[in-house]
Amino acid sequence: MLVLLGFAMIAVFMVLIMTKKLTPVLALIIVPTIFGLFAGAGLGIGPMVMDSMKSMTSTAALLMFAIIYFGLMIDVGLFDPLVKFILRKLGNDPAKVVLGTAILAAAVSLDGDGSTTFILTTAAMLPVYLRLKMSPVVLTCVAGLANGTMNILPWGGPTARAATALKLDVNDVFVPMIPSLIVGLIVVLVFSWLLGLQERNRLRATAPEIWGDAADASEAFDGGNGRGGSVTGGSGRGSGTGPTKNAGKPGTGGGAGVVVLERTEELVDEHDTAMADTALDPNRATLRPKLFWFNLALTVAVMVTLVANIIPLPFVFMVGSAIALLVNFPKVKDQGAQLIAHAPSIVAVVSMVMAAAVLTGVLNGTGMVKAMSEWLVQIIPADMGPFMAVITGVLSIPMTFFMSNDAFYFGVLPVLSETAAHYGVGAADMARASITGQPFHLQSPLVPAILLLVSLAKVELGDHHKKVLWRTAVISIVMLAVGMLTGAIGIG
């Protein structure tokens, strides 16, 4: 009964948020409560949830003050120069921007912390996406793909958990999986490029005056007065160049009907009105250009402290937010206005973290997680025993999505490994297979970092899941297959 209730609860929850019948917060509260009562929790469901919530408070504090800090830095204009720099380096081609997002997220993921990766990636790239009118869901998807794939690094957590649970050296688990990691990253880059091409085509269809053919783009940028020098060859601001080489010609690098500018003055011209009334409005009242170097130094200090992990992360952002507010907005009235301005984002993410405690509390408190894992072990046919490593790799995809890494690696993996040993499948093979589901795991609503990502990008979790889940499942399967081909994941 617990097994049926557990799987039914998870299925109902996913259907409701992906079809947008309920918001994630309501689904996280209502669905587990109903199923918990059916499981016989009774009045004990309250203590189950409160015990789970205790472990969530520091996470909620981290997300709350991280949102305040980086929202404030965007408001005061710290990232405006970075946006212009990225635009000049990547151009205004959405395909290149999305690919650059993936590379940045993968590089930052080397520190092994998902929250840090998403904070830095979103801070650097979200303004660019908004500036080019690209979908922030693409940003969250690509960042999630890159970070999830890199999550098998030995200092990232899952690999160390698998090695510890099975009493193995962590290098023995990770090193043979390097080919899988490399191929996984290649798949991430391919997905990113394809997503970028989709964005390019979408923008061409929805905004032909900017992203259409060369003639239309020329007229849109110069407005008939020659201001668009880099497209029209007019004598616009700056030196101005002629029309982009091969732009809009079939079979050339410019793409069919798409203008890829060599210069991007028009897109970074602070006198245009494309971003009026948005977070990147060049005339917004919150800009503090005279405090740019102070804000930059403060942000670098916060990042260094964060990566060094010498002070609890929530406290780092608490202090950073307090200093930033005090210096940039000395008046109490302005400080209050800034907090209110970011309140919607704070409420959205903190309420989701607290609501997630209901799901985890019911899953653990009622014994659903334990019953589900034991059932999965029991239903594996005896003749499938030699393939236990492969089975574990496949099971790790959904199981790490619906339970914590600790629950899977310390609760389920040892049982699976013990069973596999009877069929000649080594513990190292089991450990390696078990980490291939991490790209999928990182998208779970039970992972605080992903809640931070969608909150910072102001994206619905359901929209993120629609775009990212099948892609991460593909990456996990590819990594598992490569592990089998290279012999890192063996068959008994």
Buried (B, 14 or more C-beta within 10 A) or exposed (E): EBBBBBBEBBEBBBEBBBEEEBBBBBBBBBBBBBBBBBBEBEEEBEEBBEBBBEEBEBBBBBBBBBBBBBBBBBBBBBBBEBBBEBBBEBBBBBBBBBBBBBBBBBBBBEBBBBBBBBBBBBBBBBBBBBBBBBBBBBBBBBBBBBBBBBBBBBEBBBBBBBBBBBEBEBEEBBEBBEBBBEBBBEBBBEBBBEBBBBBBBBBBEEEBEBBBBBEBBBBBBBEEEBBBBBBBBBEBBEEBBEBBEBBBBEEEEBBEBBBBBBBBBBBBBEEBEBBEEEBBBBEBEBBBEEBBEBBBEBBEBBBEBBBEEEEEBBBBBBBBBBBBBEBBBEEEEBBEEBBEBBEEBBEBBBBBBBBBBBBBBBBBBBBBBBBBBBBBBEEBEEEEBBBBBBBBBBBBBBBBBBBBBEBBBBBBBBEBBEBBBEBEBBBBBBBBBBBBBBBBBBBBBBBBBBBBBBBBBBBBBBBBBBBBBEBBBBBBBBBBBBBBEBEBBBBB
